[in-house]
């Protein structure tokens, strides 16, 4: 797919992994937070799988699903973070 490069995918993976580590350290609601973290980790694995297969479209999509779960957790108050560069705070 035009515009989706391996470099762009790797950059997005790094950003999402960084956000995940911050979220893991700032869980307010343990049960819900652990479920979200599990989903994020699964989508990150999916992204790496698709990247290995050179399926950039699905790799990129999986990253965005992963990060979307994190943003949802922040918006619902499951994670207590204040980094508006890595998360959708408001």
C-alpha angles and dihedrals in degrees: 000000000000115000097019107102132176088245092055091048093050091049091051091047090053092050093048093046090052091049090048092054091051092048091050090057094047107048113150097175107041101195095046093039093054091051092051092046090052091053092048091051091050092051091048089053089049090051092052091047092053091044090055088053090049089242094142095170095059093037091056092045092053091053091053092049089051093051091043090059089053093049090049090053090051094048091049092050095247092122123042104216133139104190105120091184094063101029139040098245101169 
